[in-house]
């Protein structure tokens, strides 16, 4: 078994990761491409590690909530109308 894989899994976010909440909306940054949209800072539940992700890529755990609708609306707008 490759010992490097667990280290990479811990250091990077994964599509299956769950995060506590959005801690900070970072906005458009000079370091971030305009096409990526808004960046947000989140904290992974398992190990409390912080990550910077794009808002359009986030989904809520609970469906049919106001937060789920807001994230979906932003993702649709970001994909289709930017």
C-alpha positions in Angstrom: 0.0 0.0 0.0 1.3 3.4 -0.9 1.8 5.5 2.3 1.7 8.7 0.3 -2.0 8.4 -0.4 -3.3 8.9 3.1 -1.0 12.0 3.5 -2.4 13.4 0.2 -6.0 12.6 1.3 -5.5 14.5 4.6 -3.9 17.5 2.9 -6.5 18.0 0.1 -10.2 18.3 0.2 -12.2 15.5 -1.3 -15.6 15.4 -3.0 -17.0 13.3 -0.1 -15.7 15.7 2.6 -18.2 17.4 4.8 -17.5 20.9 6.2 -18.9 22.7 9.2 -19.9 25.9 7.6 -18.6 28.7 5.4 -16.3 30.8 7.6 -15.4 33.6 5.3 -16.4 34.7 1.8 -13.1 35.7 0.3 -14.5 37.2 -2.9 -12.6 37.6 -6.1 -8.9 37.6 -5.4 -6.0 38.6 -7.6 -4.7 35.0 -7.1 -8.0 33.5 -8.2 -9.1 33.4 -11.8 -12.2 35.4 -12.5 -13.9 32.3 -14.0 -13.7 30.5 -10.7 -16.1 33.0 -9.0 -16.3 33.6 -5.3 -13.9 31.7 -3.0 -14.9 30.7 0.5 -13.0 29.4 3.5 -14.4 26.2 5.1 -13.4 23.8 7.8 -13.5 20.0 7.4 -15.5 18.3 10.1 -13.2 15.2 10.5 -10.0 17.0 11.3 -10.9 20.7 11.5 -8.5 21.5 8.6 -9.3 24.7 6.7 -9.6 24.8 2.9 -10.3 27.5 0.4 -12.9 26.3 -2.2 -15.1 27.9 -4.8 -18.6 28.7 -3.8 -20.1 27.2 -6.9 -18.7 23.8 -6.1 -20.3 23.5 -2.7 -23.5 21.5 -1.9 -25.5 21.3 1.3 -26.0 18.1 3.2 -29.6 18.8 3.8 -31.8 19.2 0.6 -34.8 21.5 0.3 -33.4 24.2 2.6 -32.9 27.9 2.0 -29.1 27.4 2.1 -29.3 24.6 -0.5 -31.4 26.8 -2.8 -29.0 29.8 -2.4 -26.0 27.6 -3.3 -27.8 26.0 -6.2 -28.9 29.4 -7.5 -25.4 30.8 -7.3 -24.0 27.7 -9.1 -26.5 28.0 -11.9 -25.9 31.7 -12.3 -22.1 31.2 -12.2 -22.2 28.5 -14.8 -24.7 30.0 -17.2 -24.7 33.8 -16.9 -21.1 34.9 -16.1 
